[in-house]
Amino acid sequence: MPIDEQIQEAINRIRREKELMAQAEEAVQRAREGVNSGVFQREDLAIEFAERSLIEEKLLMRMPVDFAVMDPDLAALKYPSEHRPGLIFSDESGSLSLAFNHTQNILTNDKVPEFKEFLVQNLKRLQSGSRFLADGVFDCNGQTVGFVEFISPAIDGEIYNLACVTPLEGRALLINFNCLEEDMELWQPLARAMVETMRPVPVVAS
């Protein structure tokens, strides 16, 4: 391929990547607006959101109003491990879930990038059949949040996962959202927008 064609192809690829990034950020912004306003609307779809108090009222976060604590039997099937998250919400079908696990691991904001890297490497070791999409760190209401996105194989199809870690009262809080890959276009930006509403409840001095 001539040099000028190679250059043009590289320019076109960069342009496509920038367009995709802009589209993704636009989708997240629409999701943020919907989650924060209380209703996300797209065509004939409307999803209501409300703030909930979690982890013994230590954390506030917005999620769909129809999410309920997952039935223990369903949780045992979906999370067949002794390390099952301590709190799991899901929609009625169980195909969407949002899980929280307040671990005993000591964690502060400045150590989140390091902990995120540990999480990514551990997931890659344990989830060797997964496709890893992205990882990084962002600020959320004064909290540092590490995240990793990946698609894992499951009996009922490929699963999109957004796994996050942030400090809560000096200990690592793990948050995981997942849905079927076929629902990822809708729920990937909504999952990010939900996590961004997370805020610790201030400790009131006695």
Secondary structure, 3 states (H helix, E strand, C coil): CCHHHHHHHHHHHHHHHHHHHHHHHHHHHHHHHHHHHCEEEECCEEEEEEEEEECCCCEEEEEECCCEECCHHHHHHHCCCCCCCCEEEECCCCCCEEEEEEEEEECCHHHHHHHHHHHHHHHHHHCCCCEEEEEEEEEECCEEEEEEEEEECCCCCCEEEEEEEEEECCEEEEEEEEEEHHHHHHHHHHHHHHHHCCEECCCCCC
